[in-house]
């Protein structure tokens, strides 16, 4: 009985550690006080996070790659921005968050402090010729296809995942092709990953 209990505690500790480790990879963005047209925010767990500012026509106005750090504080001066709608986008290896910023005709800035969209990117791992695709917090249908560089399709699916998790392993034959593309589409967002077996 004690061996079984130890095994259960060990398995629970492993699952908890894996969950904590996966959350450690996610950044967290919080806005400070909005004063005039000065935007201040803090990123926690800012590892390889890129920040972009776009206008409503999707023209990139500013971009920056933030240094790795536990807490990064940034302040952007938007005094030169005309009245309109802008977006602050923060992107890491794991997710993308998009925040709306409005500058009124009275030259006041309003920031929506919750993201207008948040996307968890697919995660890939490759061991030999086995490629694993993982996604979490999936809402709605996901289209997945695997094909080679000559557009020969080896796998295709379009389905909803009731538990919100995608966990698929592909056995990619190096005799058939030395490079494969895994294409994932969710809510209009497309992610392509080239897997090289060389």
C-alpha angles and dihedrals in degrees: 000000000000091000090054091048091050090050091051092050091047092051091047091051091050092051092047091049092049091050092049091046092052091049089050088066093058119088122219122214124200128175124226126209115316110228122180104313097329116117118203125182141158128221119204118202090013101181113159094339119164119202122203133181117206134178123228090270088060093248111151109237100174140002136182137175109221121222118249112269146132093245126015120182119199134182123194124193109218096176092123093054116109121225110286144085122304134175132220110205123191116192132183133167089273109037149007124218124189124198127191121230121188125195110197129215086256087061094249121139123225120189124196102220095200117067118259085213135011121187127189108211123224115263120218133195126181128199114176105311095337115101121191123202120198131179132170135198091026113175119188130355123338123203115208127181135170121203140152129244091271089058096251105152118222101171136017133170138160114191147127121253110219094203093046093241130113116198114164131157120205123201101213113197111222089199091063098045137347093215130041133183121219109201120194124184123187126166092344093310114121124201122186123190123186113213113200117199096190 
